[in-house]
Amino acid sequence: METNVSDYALTAILFIINKENEVHLVTFHFHTFTVVELNYNTHDKELFAIFEAFKIWQHYLESLAYPIDIIIDYKNLEYFYYQGFDPKTSMMVQTSLLVQPCY
């Protein structure tokens, strides 16, 4: 899985890599940010892209036999490592509540 964000939108690509190291696209997602989402910081947008991808592709991902690799721009998410994650102020708390396993 690969995600990317800009100031105005996010993209996510779900792909598989076969034994010959060939990349095969499974599905693609594009989301234009709402007025509220436009105000998110870059690190929040990056994390939002990951949550969004897991949410929309949950039916593909929950029965996999292999680990999932997420390719991101790590520098933008360093904020959570150095500043700490405050669940009281982060918009990601509401988003994370939406990403629940469905059994």
HELIX and SHEET records of a PDB file:
HELIX    1   1 GLU A   37  ASN A   39  5                                   3    
HELIX    2   2 THR A   42  ILE A   56  1                                  15    
HELIX    3   3 GLN A   58  LEU A   61  1                                   4    
HELIX    4   4 TYR A   74  GLN A   83  1                                  10    
HELIX    5   5 MET A   92  LEU A   98  1                                   7    
SHEET    1   A 3 GLU A   2  VAL A   5  0                                        
SHEET    2   A 3 ALA A   9  ILE A  17 -1                                        
SHEET    3   A 3 VAL A  23  THR A  32 -1                                        
END                                                                             
